Structure formats: C-alpha cells, structure tokens
Amino acid sequence: MATALEVTAAQRAGRDLVAPELFDRLVDFCAEEYGLELSVAKRVMDQGLAFLDVMGSTGVGLSPSKQVDPAWHTFMLHSEEYTRWCMERYGRYIHHAPKSRYRDKATMVNVVGKIREAGYEVDESLWGLKADCNAPTCCGDGPCC
C-alpha cells in the first residue's frame, strides 16, 4: 500500500523581501533606535517585513504587535527605499495610519494566522499572547495609549 509523503514547502522569510544590504542597514538602525540587541533587531525586521508583505499583498489593514511595530517605523524612516519597495511590489504606498486598535490575543492570533497563511515563518515570541499598548510604538493614538 502506497503512503502519501508529507511534503512541506520551505517557509518564506521576511528578510528575503529586500536586498541583504538594505536588510542589514534596517537592522542596524532598528537596533540603535530602539535599544535592541542586534539578534533581536534581525528577528523584528524579519517579522515586520513579512507583516508588511501580507498587508501589501492582501490590502487588509492589520495591527503589528508592539514588538514588531518598530520594524515598520524603521523601514518608513528609510523613505526612499520604503516608497520604492511599496510601489514596485504593490503599486501603492502602504501608509502607517494608526487607529486605536487593541493588541489583544485575538488580534495578534488573527495577524499571525494571516502571516502563516502567506507561507512565512512566524516568531511567536515577538507577537505575544497579549501585547500591552505603549507609546511611542502605539504612536500616541486612541484610548490604548
């Protein structure tokens, strides 16, 4: 009797969405700006890029965890590269328009699910079970900050 082989495709990595040189520059900036260890900043940028790709590809607005949000801020501050990346990949700019969304478990589970569905590896430790909103990563908007 033949058995079906379980084939798992290699998971995608957010870091592969940009050139290695740009990824390294973003990581260095993120580490310095947010006081992160370099190894943590690499994980944050990887997850942030995967998060942005899911939003850009689907057009669905999502909330990043407070641990991943610095990746978005970091990339946006590299405005030429960020704008070019958005336009080349999605034909539009992905705006960071904070709304007073809560970063509760249900929200993060939904976001992580969408990232996984897109084939990306998820670093669950950066998404948390219940991330508490805090300034400046919450951008000071809404009742959660």
N, C-alpha and C positions, 0 to 999 in steps of 0.2 A: 504494500500500500504506500503510495507516494504521500509525503508530507509537504506541506507548504513551508517554504523557508520564509522566515520573518526578515524582511529587508528594511533597514532603517536608513533613510537618507541622512547625509551629514547635515547637521544643523547649521543654519546661517549665523554669521556673526556681524553685529553692527559695525564693528571696526572695518570690515571689508567694504563698506559703502563709501569710504573716502580713501584717498591715496595714503599710503603709510606715513609719508612726511607730514601731511596735514593732521592725521590722527595723532602723531607724536606731539605736534605743536599744540593741539587742543588739549591733550592730556597734561602737558606741562603747564599750560595756562590754568586749567581746572584745578590742578594740584596746588598751585601757588595761590590762586584767587580764593579758593575755598578751604585752604589749610588741610588738604587731604594727602595721605601717603600716596606716592606715585602708583603703587599697585592698586589702590582703591580708585584713584582717578581713572586708571585704564578701564576698570570694570564699569565705572559710572558712565564714561564716554561710550563704551560699547553698548550699554543698555539704552543710553539716550539716543544714539543713532538708530538703533532698532526701533525704538518707540516712535521717533520722527518718521521713519520709513513707513511704519504701519499707518500713521496719520496721513502722510502724504499719499500713500497708495490707495487708501480707502476713502479719504475725505471725511472720516469720522473724527470728531473732536474728542480727545482723551486727556486725562489728567495724569501727569507724571507723579511718582512718589516724591517726597521731599528730598530723598537721597539722589534721585535721578534728575530732578529739575535743574541742578547746576550744569548738567551737560548741555541742555537746551540753551541756557543763558550763555554758556561759554561759546557755543557754536554761533549764536546770533551776534556776539560781540566781534566775531571774525566775519564782519558783514559782507565783504566781497565774496568770500568763499561760500558762506551760507546762502546768499542770494543766488549765486551761480549754481550751487548744488540743488537748491529747490527748483529753480527754473529748468535745469537740464533733466532732472528726474521726474518732476510732476507738472511742469509747465505753469507753475504758480508758486508764489511765496507762501510758506507756512508761517502765519502770524502767531505770535505768542500773545494771546488776548485772555489774560486771566479772568476767570469767572469764579465766583465764590463756591467752587466745588469742594466737597469734602473728600478727604483722602482716607476714607474708611476701608475696612476689609472688603466689602462688596465691590467698591470702585476699583481697588487695586487688583482683585481677583479677575474682574472683567478686563482690565487693561492687560494683565499678564496673559490671560486666555487669548486675546487677540494677537499678542506678540508671538505666542507659541503657535497659533494657527498659521501665522505667516512663515513659520519654519525657523524662527530664531531661538537660540539658546537663551534661557531666562536665568538670571542670577537672582534667585528668590530673596536672598538676604538684603538686596537693595530695594525691594518692593514692600517689605514688611507686612505684618498682619494688620496693623493699624498705625499708619503714619500720622503723627501729630503735625498739624499745620504750624508753620512758624515763619516769621519774617527773617531774612529777606527772600527766602525761596518761595514763599507764598505771595510775594510781591505786594503785600500790604492791602490786598483787596478783600472785601467781603467779611462776613462775621467769623470766619475761621481764623483770622489773624488778629 
